[in-house]
Amino acid sequence: MLGFFRRQVKRMMLLRRGLALAAIALGAAAIVLTPHADRAMAANGAVTLFQWEDYMDPPFLADYKAQFKETPNIKIFADEDEAFATMRAGYKPDVMGPCYYEFPRWKDAGLLQPIDITKLKNWNKLSPTLRALPGLSAGPNKVWFVPHYWGNTSITFRTDLAPEYVKKPSWNILFDPKYRGRVSVMEGVDDTVPFIAKMMGINAYTMTPDQWNKIQAKLRDVVKQTRFVSSDDTALAQGLASGELVAAMTWRITYATLHREGRKVAYMNPPGGMFTYVCGLVMHKDPANEAKALALIDSSLSDGAATYTISKIGDEPSNEAALQKVPNATFEELGLARDVETFLKSGTFQQHLKNKDQIINAWTEIRAGL
């Protein structure tokens, strides 16, 4: 019931982007606060985590709470553009949770300070592939970004409604005229733009102006095919479950939810692999208490938090050591192999889009039919 309530809150936040964050009580483990309470948050001695909704659940805070006998303050952001604007306006959390493709913008804006990995007891448990991602290093034993978890962007589809794609998975299902009005793509440019570009054989991270024009034309085509455009995993899961949608661009968590319910769905892994997003933790340039901020980062990387990430949320934790105790059934449920390192290298890592503001404006106009 609590998970359903949080997802409904996220839907409201996405629909009301630009308004004040909704304040909700999540019990003793975490507190969601409005901007008017920021001064009180700083005064109580605990540091503040600015994070996606699922990643402030009790397992991510447990080690911090045990060490300092206090609960960290929590503030939820609905998307990274909102979080960036809030911090640029003067809000100062201590630890934040952007994804790999987004953190360079925060670093370039002067919002971050390097993290000393020698003070993170869980650092060496993390995937070597994720620790070696380009751009993380801030000098000897320091990084700008600590990988926390990863997931995939691909297409979840109903195998009973589109059986021809079971043995021949293809993202072209989005443009199949048979399913016009019964497909969906995601709202965020970091997901949809590289996805459509890859279908066209274009690298969105190095695209030329001419290629961008071609991608925009394809985006207009896909919008005409869709039932709706949404990044809300609850709405996407409901649409697929009811048959309103035959196929939808989703994160793996949507597939996992439907699979657990016994729905006839599959998650496409077409030739060339799927997209992989990596989200992590960064530290504000001016933390209220650096030692506590580092402890909060380490707490989110704990073995207990890692197990919770894969078994309850559906993403894959960066803490590979903890996965050794996770049963095979959990991997099977998510459609993942135990050989995580090979899987990570098989697809495309989502990166920072150049001229992102321009791309956001264009995608907003395209969705509006302009």
The 8 nearest C-alpha neighbors of each residue, nearest first, counted from 0:
[[1, 3, 2, 4, 5, 6, 7, 25],
 [0, 2, 4, 3, 5, 25, 6, 7],
 [3, 1, 5, 4, 0, 6, 53, 7],
 [2, 4, 0, 6, 1, 5, 7, 233],
 [5, 3, 1, 7, 2, 6, 0, 8],
 [4, 6, 8, 2, 7, 3, 1, 9],
 [7, 5, 9, 3, 8, 4, 2, 10],
 [6, 8, 10, 4, 9, 5, 3, 11],
 [9, 7, 5, 11, 6, 10, 12, 4],
 [8, 10, 12, 6, 7, 11, 13, 5],
 [11, 9, 7, 13, 8, 12, 14, 6],
 [12, 10, 14, 8, 9, 13, 15, 7],
 [11, 13, 9, 15, 10, 14, 16, 77],
 [14, 12, 10, 16, 11, 15, 77, 9],
 [13, 15, 11, 12, 16, 10, 9, 17],
 [14, 16, 12, 13, 18, 11, 17, 19],
 [17, 15, 13, 18, 14, 12, 81, 77],
 [16, 18, 15, 19, 81, 20, 12, 13],
 [19, 17, 16, 15, 20, 12, 21, 14],
 [18, 20, 21, 17, 33, 34, 16, 15],
 [21, 19, 22, 18, 33, 12, 76, 75],
 [20, 22, 19, 23, 12, 33, 8, 31],
 [23, 21, 31, 32, 33, 20, 24, 30],
 [24, 22, 31, 21, 25, 30, 32, 8],
 [23, 25, 26, 30, 31, 22, 29, 27],
 [24, 26, 29, 30, 23, 27, 28, 31],
 [27, 25, 28, 24, 29, 30, 23, 31],
 [26, 28, 29, 25, 30, 70, 24, 57],
 [27, 29, 57, 26, 70, 25, 30, 56],
 [30, 28, 27, 25, 73, 26, 72, 70],
 [29, 31, 73, 72, 24, 25, 32, 26],
 [32, 30, 74, 73, 22, 23, 24, 29],
 [31, 33, 22, 74, 36, 30, 34, 73],
 [32, 34, 35, 36, 22, 20, 31, 37],
 [33, 35, 37, 36, 32, 19, 90, 20],
 [36, 34, 33, 37, 38, 32, 39, 40],
 [35, 37, 39, 34, 38, 33, 32, 40],
 [38, 36, 40, 34, 39, 35, 41, 33],
 [39, 37, 41, 40, 36, 42, 35, 34],
 [38, 40, 42, 36, 37, 41, 43, 35],
 [41, 39, 37, 38, 42, 43, 36, 72],
 [40, 42, 38, 39, 43, 44, 37, 45],
 [41, 43, 39, 40, 44, 38, 45, 37],
 [42, 44, 40, 41, 45, 39, 46, 38],
 [45, 43, 42, 41, 46, 40, 287, 288],
 [46, 44, 71, 43, 72, 47, 69, 70],
 [45, 47, 71, 93, 72, 292, 291, 44],
 [46, 48, 72, 93, 92, 73, 71, 94],
 [47, 49, 94, 73, 95, 50, 72, 93],
 [50, 48, 95, 74, 75, 73, 94, 92],
 [49, 51, 96, 75, 95, 76, 48, 52],
 [52, 50, 75, 76, 54, 53, 77, 96],
 [51, 53, 54, 75, 55, 50, 76, 5],
 [54, 52, 55, 51, 56, 312, 5, 50],
 [55, 53, 56, 52, 51, 50, 59, 299],
 [54, 56, 53, 52, 59, 57, 50, 60],
 [55, 57, 54, 58, 59, 53, 60, 29],
 [56, 58, 60, 59, 28, 61, 55, 29],
 [59, 57, 304, 61, 60, 56, 303, 307],
 [60, 58, 299, 304, 57, 298, 61, 56],
 [59, 61, 57, 63, 58, 62, 298, 64],
 [60, 62, 64, 58, 63, 59, 57, 65],
 [63, 61, 298, 65, 64, 60, 66, 59],
 [64, 62, 66, 60, 65, 61, 295, 298],
 [63, 65, 69, 68, 61, 70, 62, 67],
 [66, 64, 62, 68, 63, 67, 61, 69],
 [65, 67, 63, 64, 68, 62, 69, 294],
 [66, 68, 69, 64, 65, 63, 70, 291],
 [69, 67, 64, 65, 66, 70, 63, 62],
 [70, 68, 64, 67, 71, 45, 65, 63],
 [69, 71, 64, 28, 72, 29, 45, 68],
 [72, 70, 45, 46, 47, 73, 69, 48],
 [71, 73, 47, 30, 46, 48, 45, 70],
 [74, 72, 48, 31, 30, 47, 29, 49],
 [73, 75, 49, 31, 32, 48, 50, 76],
 [76, 74, 50, 51, 52, 49, 73, 77],
 [75, 77, 78, 51, 82, 50, 74, 49],
 [76, 78, 12, 13, 9, 51, 75, 81],
 [79, 77, 81, 76, 80, 82, 51, 13],
 [80, 78, 82, 81, 83, 97, 76, 77],
 [79, 81, 83, 82, 78, 84, 85, 77],
 [80, 82, 84, 79, 83, 78, 85, 76],
 [81, 83, 79, 85, 80, 84, 76, 86],
 [84, 82, 80, 86, 85, 81, 79, 87],
 [83, 85, 87, 81, 82, 86, 88, 80],
 [86, 84, 82, 88, 83, 87, 90, 81],
 [87, 85, 90, 89, 88, 83, 84, 91],
 [86, 88, 84, 89, 85, 83, 90, 110],
 [89, 87, 85, 86, 90, 84, 83, 91],
 [90, 88, 86, 87, 91, 85, 84, 92],
 [89, 91, 86, 85, 88, 92, 87, 37],
 [92, 90, 86, 89, 93, 283, 285, 286],
 [93, 91, 47, 94, 49, 48, 90, 283],
 [94, 92, 286, 283, 47, 282, 46, 292],
 [93, 95, 282, 48, 281, 92, 283, 292],
 [94, 96, 49, 281, 280, 50, 48, 97],
 [95, 97, 280, 50, 279, 281, 49, 98],
 [98, 96, 278, 102, 279, 101, 95, 79],
 [278, 97, 99, 101, 100, 277, 279, 102],
 [100, 98, 101, 277, 278, 102, 350, 97],
 [99, 101, 351, 350, 98, 349, 102, 103],
 [102, 100, 98, 99, 103, 104, 351, 97],
 [101, 103, 105, 104, 99, 97, 100, 106],
 [104, 102, 106, 105, 101, 107, 100, 351],
 [103, 105, 107, 102, 106, 101, 108, 351],
 [106, 104, 102, 108, 103, 107, 110, 109],
 [107, 105, 103, 109, 111, 108, 104, 110],
 [106, 108, 104, 109, 105, 103, 110, 111],
 [109, 107, 105, 106, 110, 104, 111, 87],
 [108, 110, 106, 107, 111, 105, 284, 112],
 [109, 111, 284, 105, 108, 106, 283, 112],
 [112, 110, 284, 283, 106, 282, 109, 105],
 [111, 113, 284, 283, 282, 114, 143, 110],
 [114, 112, 143, 142, 141, 137, 115, 111],
 [113, 115, 142, 141, 143, 116, 112, 282],
 [114, 116, 141, 117, 118, 140, 113, 142],
 [115, 117, 119, 118, 140, 141, 114, 122],
 [118, 116, 115, 119, 140, 120, 122, 141],
 [117, 119, 116, 115, 120, 293, 294, 114],
 [120, 118, 116, 121, 122, 117, 297, 293],
 [119, 121, 122, 118, 297, 117, 123, 116],
 [120, 122, 124, 119, 123, 300, 297, 301],
 [123, 121, 124, 119, 125, 120, 116, 117],
 [122, 124, 125, 121, 120, 126, 127, 119],
 [125, 123, 318, 320, 121, 122, 319, 126],
 [124, 126, 318, 317, 123, 319, 122, 127],
 [125, 127, 129, 128, 317, 319, 130, 318],
 [128, 126, 130, 129, 131, 125, 340, 123],
 [129, 127, 131, 126, 130, 132, 340, 343],
 [128, 130, 126, 131, 132, 127, 146, 317],
 [129, 131, 127, 128, 132, 126, 125, 146],
 [132, 130, 128, 129, 127, 133, 135, 136],
 [131, 133, 129, 130, 135, 134, 128, 136],
 [134, 132, 135, 131, 136, 130, 129, 99],
 [133, 135, 136, 132, 143, 137, 103, 142],
 [136, 134, 142, 143, 144, 133, 132, 137],
 [135, 137, 142, 138, 134, 141, 143, 133],
 [138, 136, 142, 141, 143, 113, 135, 139],
 [137, 139, 141, 136, 140, 142, 113, 135],
 [140, 138, 141, 137, 136, 142, 115, 116],
 [141, 139, 116, 115, 138, 117, 142, 137],
 [142, 140, 115, 137, 114, 138, 139, 116],
 [141, 143, 136, 137, 135, 114, 113, 144],
 [142, 144, 113, 135, 137, 114, 136, 281],
 [143, 145, 281, 142, 135, 280, 279, 146],
 [144, 146, 280, 279, 147, 281, 142, 143],
 [147, 145, 279, 278, 148, 317, 129, 144],
 [148, 146, 279, 317, 278, 316, 145, 300],
 [149, 147, 316, 317, 315, 278, 277, 146],
 [150, 148, 277, 315, 276, 314, 278, 316],
 [151, 149, 314, 276, 275, 315, 251, 277],
 [150, 152, 275, 274, 250, 251, 276, 153],
 [151, 153, 250, 274, 249, 275, 273, 251],
 [152, 154, 248, 273, 249, 267, 151, 250],
 [155, 153, 248, 247, 267, 249, 266, 156],
 [154, 156, 266, 247, 265, 246, 254, 249],
 [157, 155, 246, 264, 245, 265, 158, 154],
 [156, 158, 264, 160, 245, 159, 263, 161],
 [157, 159, 162, 264, 161, 160, 263, 156],
 [158, 160, 157, 162, 161, 263, 264, 156],
 [159, 161, 157, 158, 162, 245, 242, 156],
 [160, 162, 158, 163, 159, 164, 157, 245],
 [163, 161, 158, 164, 165, 159, 160, 157],
 [162, 164, 161, 165, 166, 167, 158, 168],
 [165, 163, 168, 167, 162, 166, 161, 169],
 [164, 166, 162, 167, 163, 168, 158, 161],
 [167, 165, 164, 168, 163, 162, 169, 158],
 [166, 168, 164, 165, 169, 163, 269, 267],
 [169, 167, 164, 269, 267, 165, 166, 268],
 [170, 168, 171, 269, 172, 167, 164, 267],
 [169, 171, 172, 173, 154, 168, 198, 269],
 [172, 170, 173, 169, 174, 175, 198, 168],
 [171, 173, 175, 170, 174, 169, 246, 178],
 [174, 172, 171, 175, 182, 170, 221, 224],
 [173, 175, 172, 171, 176, 221, 224, 179],
 [174, 176, 172, 177, 178, 173, 171, 179],
 [175, 177, 179, 178, 174, 224, 173, 172],
 [178, 176, 175, 179, 174, 181, 172, 180],
 [177, 179, 181, 176, 175, 180, 182, 245],
 [180, 178, 224, 176, 181, 177, 225, 182],
 [179, 181, 226, 225, 224, 182, 178, 223],
 [182, 180, 244, 178, 226, 179, 245, 243],
 [183, 181, 225, 246, 247, 244, 226, 180],
 [182, 184, 247, 225, 227, 228, 226, 248],
 [185, 183, 248, 228, 247, 229, 191, 186],
 [184, 186, 230, 229, 228, 187, 191, 248],
 [185, 187, 229, 230, 228, 188, 184, 191],
 [186, 188, 189, 190, 185, 191, 230, 192],
 [187, 189, 192, 191, 190, 359, 186, 362],
 [190, 188, 187, 191, 192, 193, 352, 349],
 [191, 189, 188, 187, 192, 193, 194, 185],
 [190, 192, 194, 188, 193, 185, 195, 189],
 [191, 193, 188, 194, 195, 190, 196, 189],
 [194, 192, 196, 203, 195, 191, 197, 190],
 [195, 193, 191, 197, 192, 196, 190, 198],
 [196, 194, 198, 192, 197, 193, 191, 199],
 [195, 197, 193, 201, 199, 198, 194, 203],
 [196, 198, 200, 199, 201, 194, 195, 193],
 [199, 197, 195, 196, 200, 194, 170, 201],
 [200, 198, 196, 197, 201, 195, 214, 217],
 [199, 201, 197, 198, 196, 202, 195, 203],
 [202, 200, 196, 197, 199, 203, 206, 210],
 [201, 203, 204, 205, 206, 197, 196, 200],
 [204, 202, 206, 193, 205, 196, 201, 192],
 [203, 205, 202, 352, 206, 353, 350, 351],
 [206, 204, 203, 202, 207, 353, 201, 352],
 [207, 205, 203, 210, 202, 204, 211, 208],
 [206, 208, 210, 209, 211, 205, 203, 212],
 [209, 207, 211, 210, 212, 206, 213, 214],
 [210, 208, 212, 207, 211, 213, 206, 214],
 [211, 209, 213, 207, 212, 208, 206, 214],
 [210, 212, 214, 208, 213, 209, 215, 207],
 [211, 213, 209, 215, 210, 214, 208, 216],
 [214, 212, 210, 216, 211, 215, 217, 209],
 [215, 213, 211, 217, 216, 212, 196, 218],
 [216, 214, 218, 212, 217, 213, 211, 219],
 [215, 217, 213, 219, 214, 218, 220, 212],
 [218, 216, 220, 214, 219, 215, 221, 213],
 [219, 217, 215, 221, 220, 216, 214, 222],
 [220, 218, 216, 222, 217, 221, 365, 215],
 [221, 219, 217, 223, 218, 222, 216, 224],
 [220, 222, 224, 218, 223, 219, 217, 225],
 [221, 223, 219, 225, 224, 220, 218, 366],
 [224, 222, 220, 221, 225, 219, 180, 179],
 [223, 225, 179, 221, 222, 180, 174, 220],
 [226, 224, 182, 180, 183, 227, 222, 223],
 [225, 227, 180, 181, 182, 183, 224, 228],
 [226, 228, 225, 183, 229, 184, 182, 222],
 [229, 227, 184, 185, 183, 186, 225, 226],
 [228, 230, 185, 186, 231, 227, 184, 183],
 [229, 231, 185, 186, 232, 187, 228, 249],
 [232, 230, 234, 233, 229, 235, 10, 9],
 [231, 233, 235, 234, 253, 236, 230, 249],
 [234, 232, 236, 231, 235, 237, 6, 253],
 [235, 233, 237, 231, 236, 232, 238, 229],
 [234, 236, 232, 238, 237, 233, 239, 231],
 [237, 235, 233, 239, 238, 234, 253, 232],
 [236, 238, 240, 234, 235, 239, 241, 233],
 [239, 237, 243, 235, 244, 241, 236, 240],
 [240, 238, 244, 242, 236, 237, 241, 245],
 [239, 241, 237, 238, 242, 236, 262, 257],
 [242, 240, 238, 243, 239, 237, 244, 236],
 [243, 241, 244, 239, 240, 245, 238, 157],
 [242, 244, 238, 241, 181, 239, 245, 240],
 [245, 243, 181, 239, 242, 238, 182, 246],
 [244, 246, 157, 181, 156, 182, 242, 239],
 [247, 245, 156, 182, 244, 155, 157, 154],
 [248, 246, 183, 182, 154, 155, 249, 184],
 [247, 249, 154, 184, 153, 185, 183, 155],
 [250, 248, 152, 154, 153, 247, 155, 253],
 [249, 251, 152, 252, 151, 253, 153, 150],
 [250, 252, 254, 253, 151, 255, 150, 249],
 [251, 253, 313, 255, 250, 254, 256, 314],
 [254, 252, 256, 251, 255, 232, 236, 250],
 [253, 255, 251, 257, 252, 256, 155, 258],
 [256, 254, 252, 258, 333, 253, 257, 259],
 [257, 255, 253, 259, 254, 258, 252, 260],
 [258, 256, 260, 254, 259, 262, 255, 253],
 [257, 259, 255, 261, 260, 262, 256, 254],
 [260, 258, 256, 261, 257, 255, 332, 262],
 [261, 259, 257, 258, 262, 256, 255, 263],
 [260, 262, 258, 259, 257, 263, 264, 256],
 [263, 261, 257, 258, 260, 264, 240, 259],
 [264, 262, 158, 157, 159, 261, 265, 258],
 [263, 265, 157, 158, 156, 262, 155, 258],
 [266, 264, 156, 155, 267, 158, 157, 254],
 [265, 267, 155, 154, 254, 268, 156, 153],
 [268, 266, 154, 168, 269, 153, 265, 155],
 [267, 269, 272, 273, 266, 270, 168, 153],
 [268, 270, 168, 272, 169, 267, 271, 273],
 [271, 269, 272, 268, 169, 168, 273, 346],
 [272, 270, 269, 346, 273, 345, 268, 347],
 [273, 271, 346, 270, 268, 269, 345, 274],
 [272, 274, 346, 153, 268, 347, 152, 275],
 [275, 273, 347, 152, 151, 346, 348, 349],
 [276, 274, 151, 348, 150, 347, 349, 152],
 [275, 277, 349, 150, 149, 151, 348, 278],
 [278, 276, 149, 99, 98, 148, 275, 279],
 [98, 279, 277, 99, 148, 147, 97, 149],
 [278, 280, 146, 147, 145, 96, 98, 97],
 [279, 281, 96, 145, 95, 144, 147, 97],
 [280, 282, 144, 95, 94, 143, 96, 145],
 [283, 281, 94, 111, 93, 112, 95, 284],
 [282, 284, 111, 93, 285, 286, 110, 112],
 [285, 283, 111, 112, 110, 286, 282, 109],
 [284, 286, 283, 287, 93, 91, 112, 111],
 [287, 285, 93, 288, 283, 289, 284, 292],
 [286, 288, 285, 289, 93, 46, 41, 292],
 [289, 287, 286, 291, 290, 292, 46, 93],
 [288, 290, 292, 291, 286, 293, 287, 93],
 [291, 289, 293, 292, 288, 294, 295, 118],
 [292, 290, 294, 293, 289, 288, 295, 46],
 [291, 293, 289, 295, 294, 290, 93, 94],
 [294, 292, 296, 290, 295, 291, 289, 297],
 [295, 293, 291, 297, 292, 296, 63, 298],
 [294, 296, 298, 292, 293, 297, 63, 291],
 [297, 295, 293, 299, 294, 298, 292, 280],
 [298, 296, 294, 300, 299, 295, 119, 293],
 [297, 299, 295, 62, 301, 300, 296, 63],
 [298, 300, 59, 296, 297, 301, 304, 60],
 [301, 299, 297, 298, 304, 121, 147, 318],
 [302, 300, 304, 298, 303, 299, 305, 297],
 [301, 303, 305, 321, 304, 306, 300, 318],
 [304, 302, 306, 305, 301, 58, 307, 321],
 [303, 305, 58, 307, 59, 301, 302, 306],
 [306, 304, 302, 308, 316, 307, 303, 318],
 [307, 305, 303, 308, 304, 309, 310, 302],
 [306, 308, 304, 310, 311, 305, 309, 303],
 [309, 307, 305, 312, 306, 314, 311, 310],
 [308, 310, 313, 314, 315, 307, 306, 312],
 [311, 309, 307, 308, 313, 306, 312, 329],
 [310, 312, 307, 308, 309, 313, 306, 314],
 [313, 311, 308, 314, 309, 310, 252, 307],
 [314, 312, 309, 252, 311, 310, 308, 255],
 [313, 315, 150, 309, 312, 308, 149, 316],
 [314, 316, 309, 149, 148, 150, 308, 317],
 [317, 315, 148, 305, 318, 308, 147, 149],
 [316, 318, 148, 125, 147, 126, 319, 146],
 [319, 317, 125, 124, 316, 320, 321, 305],
 [320, 318, 322, 321, 125, 126, 317, 124],
 [319, 321, 124, 322, 318, 323, 125, 302],
 [320, 322, 302, 319, 323, 318, 324, 305],
 [323, 321, 325, 319, 324, 320, 306, 318],
 [322, 324, 321, 325, 320, 319, 326, 337],
 [325, 323, 322, 321, 326, 306, 320, 327],
 [324, 326, 322, 323, 327, 329, 306, 321],
 [327, 325, 328, 329, 324, 330, 323, 322],
 [326, 328, 330, 329, 331, 325, 337, 332],
 [329, 327, 331, 326, 330, 332, 325, 333],
 [328, 330, 332, 327, 331, 326, 310, 333],
 [331, 329, 335, 333, 327, 332, 328, 334],
 [332, 330, 334, 328, 333, 329, 335, 327],
 [331, 333, 329, 330, 334, 328, 255, 258],
 [334, 332, 330, 255, 331, 335, 329, 313],
 [333, 335, 331, 332, 330, 336, 266, 255],
 [336, 334, 330, 333, 331, 337, 332, 339],
 [335, 337, 338, 330, 339, 334, 342, 331],
 [336, 338, 339, 335, 330, 327, 322, 342],
 [339, 337, 336, 340, 341, 342, 335, 343],
 [338, 340, 342, 337, 341, 343, 336, 335],
 [341, 339, 343, 342, 338, 344, 128, 126],
 [342, 340, 344, 343, 339, 338, 345, 336],
 [341, 343, 339, 345, 344, 340, 338, 336],
 [344, 342, 340, 341, 345, 339, 346, 275],
 [343, 345, 341, 342, 346, 340, 347, 128],
 [346, 344, 342, 343, 272, 341, 347, 271],
 [345, 347, 272, 273, 274, 344, 271, 343],
 [346, 348, 274, 275, 349, 273, 272, 345],
 [349, 347, 275, 274, 276, 350, 346, 277],
 [348, 350, 276, 275, 100, 347, 274, 351],
 [351, 349, 100, 348, 352, 99, 204, 101],
 [350, 352, 100, 101, 353, 204, 349, 103],
 [353, 351, 355, 204, 350, 354, 189, 203],
 [352, 354, 355, 351, 204, 205, 358, 356],
 [355, 353, 357, 356, 352, 358, 359, 351],
 [356, 354, 358, 353, 357, 352, 359, 351],
 [355, 357, 359, 358, 354, 360, 353, 361],
 [356, 358, 360, 355, 354, 359, 361, 362],
 [357, 359, 355, 361, 356, 360, 362, 354],
 [360, 358, 356, 362, 357, 361, 355, 363],
 [361, 359, 363, 357, 358, 362, 356, 364],
 [360, 362, 358, 364, 363, 359, 365, 357],
 [363, 361, 365, 359, 364, 360, 358, 366],
 [364, 362, 360, 366, 361, 365, 359, 367],
 [363, 365, 367, 369, 361, 362, 366, 360],
 [364, 366, 362, 368, 367, 369, 363, 219],
 [367, 365, 363, 368, 364, 362, 222, 369],
 [366, 368, 364, 365, 369, 363, 362, 222],
 [367, 369, 365, 366, 364, 219, 222, 363],
 [368, 364, 365, 367, 366, 363, 361, 219]]
